Amino acid sequence: MARWFKIFAAILGALATALAAFVLTVAPVPDPEIAVPGAFGWVADPDAVAEVAKAQPSPTIAQTPAGGVPVESLPDHAYLWELERNVTGQNPPPQNQKSVGSCVSFGTARAIERTLAGQRQGAPPVRLVEEVIYGGSRVEIGGGRISGDGSIGAWAAEFVKQYGVLERAAYPGYDLRSYSESLCRDFGRLGVPDPLEPTVRRFPVKSITQVTTWDQAKQALASRYGIAISSSQGFQMQRDSRGVCGPFGRWMHCMCLDGYHRDADGTEYGHIENSWGADAHRGPVGWGNPSTAGFWARADVIDKMLRQGDSWAFSDVQGFPARLDWLLINPKERAYAAVSKATEPHHHSNR
């Protein structure tokens, strides 16, 4: 009996080994939509957001002149990338944060660049240094409280207001003509280097304001203000025939909301520029022929993202030719024109 038991046990062992090998062989390939090709980096902190928001003269778009424009009178679309394309003949170039969790600085930089394109109509585009925004948000504003990668949208917004932004160029001791992962990590750990800070302070963003609903986002975009949008909402990587990516999964991520579109059937969409390079998303780009680095998303999805609270619009970067703060649009004119009562733009001296 013992002999037969040993034989039976050996057979069972062999079958178990074979079954395990089979399971390993036929294990399903992970859904390609789950494996995103870039890093994240947004840290959700409602208390930090509330602290920054309550300190602003205009806490939300609703408290600005742009927020007073009835939503039903807004144009059926606003494509902020066109402001640069009208000057250069090309869309703003795709950007890539690579392996660093610096998305908050990328979303903030892109939003401010869109604002600058409207503020400096006809002027060459400005490229901003994400490393400075990343380090400044984490250290100068956040006090180094985040140990790993990442930052808070409100901290980035407060940094560009209190300190400023820096245009990509070579500076004494720092070649910032192109993005550097190593410098981004260094700045994120140590803050903005002292030799750069005086130059950064020449270009503060005069006004920041929280954007918490889709209607507020449309009001800001129609007045040519880019929005850094932070949330936990993820998306598919494949765009459909209209350029739309459906909601999918969870991303702790910051991107740039830089346009909206109302379709013929009344359905509304927002355009989101990502920071994972030109080829992360696939498929047709959709309305307005934007960059391949982004995608369109349904308005109801974006509204839920905005209601997470850490999304910001930016007005009037000082040190560059400026226009009126929170400029109203005239919905009867093309290309987001100013209302007839607007006076000549004023200019700011450097701080």
PyMOL commands that set and color helices and strands:
alter all, ss='L'
color gray80, all
select helices_A, chain A and resi 2-26+46-54+61-63+65-68+71-73+81-88+103-119+130-141+153-162+181-190+197-200+214-222+299-306
alter helices_A, ss='H'
color red, helices_A
select strands_A, chain A and resi 77-79+170-171+174-175+205-210+227-235+247-262+268-273+294-298+311-317
alter strands_A, ss='S'
color yellow, strands_A
deselect
rebuild
show_as cartoon
